[in-house]
Amino acid sequence: MEKAIKINGQGLISENDKSYTVAENQNHGMAGLDLLKDEIVSEQLTRNIQFFGLESQQKVTASYVVVIGLGGVGSHAASMLLRSGVGRLLLVDFDQVSLSSLNRHAVATRADVGIPKAQCLKEHFLSIFPECHIDARVLLYDASSEEEILSGKPDFVLDCIDNIDTKVALLAACVRRGLKVLSATGAGARADPTRIRVADLKESTNDPLSRSVRHRLRKDYGIDGGIPVVFSLEKPKAKLLPFKGPSGEEENPSNYQIVPGFRVRIIPVLGTIPAIFGQVMASYVVTQLAGVQVQTEPVVNLDVDHYRMLHQRLIEHEESLYGTAMEVQVDVEEVMYITKELWHGRSVREQSAKDVGRGMWRSVNELMLVRWDQAKPASVSNLILLKFREADEHELMTLDDIEENEPEFFRRVTSVLKRAELDFGL
């Protein structure tokens, strides 16, 4: 007997034919709830349910995510979104599986070579989580396909494109439409997985693709940050390679392109790195969908000498103000934690980064650590980062003054310092 699971009374998923039809205006929240009521689905997602809780996993399962670009990064991102229980996926890529892409693709086999990447993923995905509504489009993102790809109010869009023009157009469209988007930058020519970060686009460094995208978004669309990206702090270990045709001679890559402007097999890629990029993207999106807050590693480009300078400046300030540095209860390593983890290398008065990348070393020359509460020692949970003038003004105020006149600022700083207490078990 054929097994079927009803989705919100409007669609049907059949174990035999793997078909799935859902009305465009379906209630995704109810769909997620109904999916998790199924014993097989619930058991398959049991570890996620244990991690997130049933209500948060329902949010994930009721979500609709669009993944554009299904190569080494996008295929792994889409695969883990599927395995995490995202209930509806739109998979978009114009390209086909090639032999050379098998070193980094999430699911493709030699038997898949020559078929569209979108079709390849859909076929494999249906054997993993057949209850997922999967729409595969063999399509290039551009202005003419924007409405087809971005309509339907997706909960998240994943940009896994490596072409600058297309990437910039997609990101600008997502900003214009008010869609949440996460973008992958360059994963090629890198080998160190420990240097991969998630941050705002304007904080990404050592990445030529990020630099170009930042410039274009600012110049053409007036967009200056506000887009989260996955990138590597590692400098690329190789440059673009010359393209050699079937004869072995160097040829013009454009002669072999399916679509003008797209690269043709000339970027050295260690398959593990784009895979990790994709996994990071999936983890970021799933936790966001579930409503779980994850504190990402801040990007602060300072060396140990800067932290020593901040530590010494604190000691000198304590001696000047209190006549002794005996109540300085932090060392250089803890100064590093305070600067990076708590205040992200900038004054607590600034809520967004203004000096990042190469400019960070200049901004630290204007900063110092001072006590938040002057009645308590200079400990890891009682130090804030301020500019010199701000520090002078702060020390003329009491905490009661700040709480009364700047309640939001007071709550924000208190909350961050509370985190330091929890991190250090104070």
C-alpha positions in Angstrom: 0.0 0.0 0.0 1.3 3.4 -1.0 2.3 5.6 2.0 1.2 9.2 1.9 1.6 12.1 4.3 -0.9 15.0 4.1 0.6 18.5 4.3 -1.8 21.1 5.8 -4.7 19.5 3.9 -3.4 21.0 0.6 -0.5 18.9 -0.7 0.5 15.3 -0.9 3.9 13.6 -0.7 3.9 10.1 -1.9 6.7 7.6 -0.9 6.4 5.9 -4.3 6.3 8.8 -6.8 8.0 11.4 -4.6 5.8 14.1 -6.0 4.8 17.1 -4.0 2.3 19.8 -4.8 1.6 22.7 -2.4 -0.7 25.7 -2.9 1.2 28.9 -3.3 -0.6 30.5 -0.3 -0.1 27.5 2.1 0.3 28.2 5.8 4.0 27.3 6.3 3.7 27.3 10.1 1.0 24.6 9.9 3.0 22.7 7.4 5.9 22.5 9.8 3.7 21.4 12.6 2.1 18.7 10.5 5.4 17.4 9.2 6.7 16.9 12.7 3.6 15.0 13.7 4.7 12.3 11.3 6.5 9.6 13.2 9.2 9.0 10.6 10.0 12.7 10.1 10.0 13.3 13.9 12.4 10.4 14.4 14.7 11.6 11.6 14.8 15.1 13.1 14.9 13.9 16.7 18.5 15.2 17.4 17.5 18.7 16.1 14.3 18.6 18.2 16.4 17.8 21.2 18.8 20.6 20.5 16.3 23.4 19.5 13.1 22.2 21.2 9.9 21.2 19.4 8.6 24.8 18.9 11.8 26.1 17.4 12.2 23.1 15.2 8.7 23.7 13.9 9.9 27.1 12.8 12.8 25.5 10.8 10.5 22.9 9.3 8.0 25.5 8.3 10.7 27.7 6.6 11.3 28.4 2.9 14.9 28.9 1.9 16.3 29.8 -1.5 19.9 28.6 -2.4 21.4 30.1 -5.5 24.6 28.5 -6.8 24.9 24.8 -6.2 28.6 24.1 -6.5 31.1 23.3 -3.7 29.6 25.8 -1.3 25.9 25.8 -2.2 25.5 22.0 -2.5 26.8 21.5 1.0 24.7 24.4 2.4 21.6 23.0 0.7 22.3 19.5 1.9 22.5 20.4 5.5 19.5 22.7 5.3 17.6 19.6 4.0 19.0 17.3 6.7 18.1 19.9 9.3 14.5 19.7 8.3 13.9 22.9 6.3 10.5 22.1 4.8 10.8 24.0 1.5 13.8 24.6 -0.7 14.3 26.4 -4.0 17.5 25.2 -5.7 18.8 27.4 -8.5 21.8 26.9 -10.8 22.3 27.2 -14.5 25.3 24.8 -14.6 25.9 21.1 -15.0 27.8 18.6 -12.9 31.3 18.1 -14.3 34.1 15.6 -13.4 36.2 18.4 -12.0 33.5 19.4 -9.6 33.3 16.0 -7.9 36.2 17.0 -5.5 33.9 19.4 -3.7 30.3 18.7 -4.6 28.1 17.4 -1.7 26.2 14.6 -3.4 27.2 14.3 -7.1 28.6 11.1 -8.5 30.2 10.2 -11.8 26.7 9.1 -13.0 25.5 12.6 -12.4 28.2 14.2 -14.7 26.4 16.2 -17.4 23.1 16.7 -15.7 22.1 20.1 -14.2 23.3 20.6 -10.7 19.8 21.6 -9.5 18.3 18.4 -10.9 21.2 16.3 -9.4 20.5 17.7 -5.9 16.8 17.3 -6.1 17.1 13.7 -7.0 19.5 12.9 -4.2 17.6 15.0 -1.7 14.3 13.2 -2.3 16.0 10.0 -1.1 17.1 11.7 2.1 14.0 13.8 3.1 11.2 13.1 0.7 8.8 15.2 2.7 10.6 18.4 1.8 9.1 20.5 -0.9 12.0 20.8 -3.4 11.8 23.1 -6.4 14.8 22.8 -8.7 15.4 25.5 -11.4 18.0 25.3 -14.1 18.3 29.0 -14.3 20.7 31.9 -14.2 19.9 34.6 -11.8 19.6 38.0 -13.4 17.2 40.9 -13.6 14.8 38.9 -15.8 14.6 36.0 -13.4 14.6 38.0 -10.2 10.9 37.8 -9.7 10.7 34.1 -10.5 13.5 33.3 -8.0 12.9 35.7 -5.1 9.1 35.8 -5.0 7.2 33.8 -2.5 8.6 35.5 0.6 11.5 33.2 1.3 12.7 33.2 5.0 16.3 33.2 3.8 18.3 33.5 0.6 21.7 31.9 0.3 24.1 33.6 -2.2 26.6 30.9 -3.2 27.5 32.6 -6.5 31.1 33.3 -7.5 30.4 35.7 -10.3 30.7 39.4 -9.2 28.0 40.9 -11.5 25.4 38.3 -10.6 26.3 38.3 -6.9 26.0 42.1 -6.6 22.7 42.1 -8.5 21.3 39.4 -6.2 22.4 41.0 -3.0 21.0 44.4 -4.0 17.7 42.8 -4.9 17.5 41.1 -1.5 18.2 44.4 0.3 15.6 46.1 -1.9 13.0 43.4 -1.2 13.8 43.3 2.6 14.9 39.6 2.4 17.3 38.0 4.8 20.4 37.0 2.8 23.7 35.3 3.7 26.5 35.5 1.1 29.5 33.3 0.6 32.8 35.0 -0.5 35.8 33.3 -2.0 36.5 29.7 -0.8 39.0 28.9 -3.5 42.8 28.7 -3.0 42.6 28.4 0.7 43.4 25.6 3.1 42.9 26.7 6.8 39.4 25.9 8.1 40.1 27.7 11.4 40.2 31.1 9.7 36.6 31.0 8.4 34.3 33.6 9.9 30.8 35.1 9.7 30.6 38.9 9.8 29.3 41.9 8.0 30.5 42.3 4.4 32.4 45.5 5.3 34.4 43.5 7.9 35.7 40.8 5.6 39.4 41.0 4.8 41.9 39.2 2.6 39.2 38.4 0.1 39.3 40.0 -3.4 35.7 38.9 -4.1 34.5 40.7 -1.0 36.4 43.8 -1.9 34.9 43.9 -5.4 31.4 43.3 -4.1 31.7 46.0 -1.5 32.9 48.5 -4.0 30.1 47.7 -6.5 27.3 47.7 -3.9 28.4 51.0 -2.6 29.0 52.6 -6.0 26.0 51.2 -7.9 23.4 50.8 -5.1 24.4 52.9 -2.2 24.6 49.8 0.0 27.3 50.1 2.7 27.3 46.9 4.8 24.4 45.3 6.6 24.8 42.0 4.7 26.3 39.0 6.6 28.9 37.0 4.8 31.0 33.9 5.3 34.6 34.5 4.4 38.2 33.4 5.3 40.8 35.6 7.0 43.4 33.5 5.2 45.1 35.1 2.2 44.6 33.0 -1.0 47.5 30.6 -1.5 47.2 30.7 -5.3 46.2 33.0 -8.1 43.9 32.3 -11.0 45.5 29.8 -13.3 45.9 30.2 -17.0 43.2 28.3 -18.9 44.4 25.5 -21.2 42.1 24.0 -23.8 42.0 20.5 -25.2 45.3 21.0 -27.1 47.1 21.8 -23.9 47.8 25.3 -25.1 46.7 28.4 -23.2 43.4 29.6 -24.6 40.7 32.2 -23.9 38.4 30.8 -21.2 35.5 32.8 -22.7 35.5 30.4 -25.7 34.4 27.6 -23.3 31.9 29.4 -21.1 28.3 28.4 -21.0 27.4 31.9 -19.8 29.7 35.0 -20.6 31.5 36.3 -17.6 31.6 33.1 -15.6 34.9 31.4 -14.8 35.9 28.1 -16.3 37.9 25.8 -14.1 40.8 28.1 -13.4 40.6 28.5 -9.6 42.6 26.0 -7.6 40.2 24.6 -5.0 40.8 22.3 -2.0 37.4 20.7 -1.8 37.2 20.7 2.0 37.1 24.5 2.3 34.0 25.3 0.2 32.3 22.3 2.0 33.0 24.0 5.3 31.8 27.3 3.9 28.5 25.6 3.0 28.2 24.0 6.4 28.8 27.3 8.2 26.1 28.9 6.0 23.6 26.2 6.8 24.4 26.3 10.6 24.0 30.1 10.6 20.6 30.0 8.7 19.1 27.1 10.7 19.9 28.7 14.0 18.5 32.0 12.8 15.3 30.3 11.6 15.0 28.5 15.0 15.5 31.8 16.8 18.7 30.6 18.6 21.2 33.4 19.1 24.8 32.4 18.3 27.6 34.8 19.2 30.0 34.7 16.2 33.7 35.2 16.5 34.3 38.9 16.1 36.7 40.1 13.4 39.3 42.2 15.1 42.6 42.6 13.2 44.9 43.5 16.1 48.2 41.8 17.0 49.4 41.0 20.5 51.3 44.2 20.8 48.1 46.2 20.6 46.6 44.2 23.4 49.8 44.7 25.5 49.5 48.4 24.8 45.9 48.5 26.0 46.9 46.5 29.1 49.8 48.9 29.8 47.5 51.9 29.2 45.0 50.5 31.7 47.8 50.1 34.4 49.0 53.7 33.8 45.5 55.1 33.9 44.8 53.2 37.2 48.0 54.5 38.7 47.2 58.1 37.6 43.6 58.0 38.8 43.8 55.9 42.0 47.5 56.0 42.9 47.9 52.3 42.4 47.4 49.5 39.8 46.7 46.9 42.5 43.1 46.6 41.5 43.9 45.7 37.9 42.7 42.1 37.8 43.3 41.3 34.1 46.3 40.2 32.1 47.0 40.6 28.4 45.0 37.4 27.4 41.9 38.8 29.3 42.4 42.2 27.7 42.3 40.3 24.3 39.0 38.7 25.4 37.5 42.0 26.5 38.6 43.8 23.3 37.6 41.2 20.8 34.7 39.2 22.3 33.0 41.9 24.3 33.5 45.2 22.5 34.6 44.0 19.0 37.6 46.3 18.9 35.6 49.6 19.2 34.2 52.0 21.7 31.1 50.9 23.6 29.6 54.1 22.4 29.7 52.8 18.8 27.1 50.1 18.0 28.4 49.5 14.4 31.9 49.1 13.1 33.4 52.2 11.5 37.1 51.1 11.4 37.6 47.6 10.3 40.2 45.7 8.4 43.4 47.7 7.9 41.9 50.7 9.7 41.5 48.8 12.9 45.0 49.4 14.1 44.5 53.1 13.8 41.3 53.1 15.9 42.9 51.2 18.7 45.4 54.1 19.2 42.4 56.2 20.3 41.0 53.7 22.8 41.5 52.7 26.4 40.0 50.4 29.0 38.3 52.0 32.0 36.1 50.7 34.8 32.4 50.7 34.2 31.7 50.9 37.9 34.4 52.9 39.6 33.5 51.3 43.0 34.6 47.9 41.7 38.0 46.6 40.6 39.2 46.6 37.0 38.1 43.0 36.3 37.1 41.2 33.2 33.4 42.0 34.0 33.9 45.6 34.8 36.0 47.1 32.0 34.7 48.9 29.0 36.5 50.2 25.9 36.2 54.0 25.2 37.9 56.7 23.3 40.1 59.0 25.5 37.5 61.9 25.5 34.7 59.4 26.2 36.7 57.9 29.1 37.1 61.4 30.7 33.4 62.0 30.4 32.5 58.6 31.8 34.5 59.1 34.9 32.6 62.3 35.7 29.3 60.3 35.8 27.8 57.8 38.2 26.1 54.6 37.0 22.9 56.1 38.4 23.3 59.1 36.1 23.9 56.8 33.1 20.9 54.5 34.0 18.6 57.5 34.3 19.8 59.5 31.3 20.8 56.7 28.9 18.7 53.6 29.9 19.2 51.8 26.6 23.0 52.3 26.7 23.1 51.2 30.3 21.1 48.0 29.6 23.3 47.1 26.6 26.6 47.5 28.5 25.3 45.7 31.6 24.1 42.8 29.4 27.5 42.5 27.8 29.4 42.6 31.1 26.9 40.0 32.5 28.1 37.7 29.6 31.7 38.1 30.8 30.6 37.0 34.3 29.0 33.9 32.9 32.0 33.1 30.6 34.4 33.4 33.5 32.1 31.9 36.1 32.2 35.0 38.3 
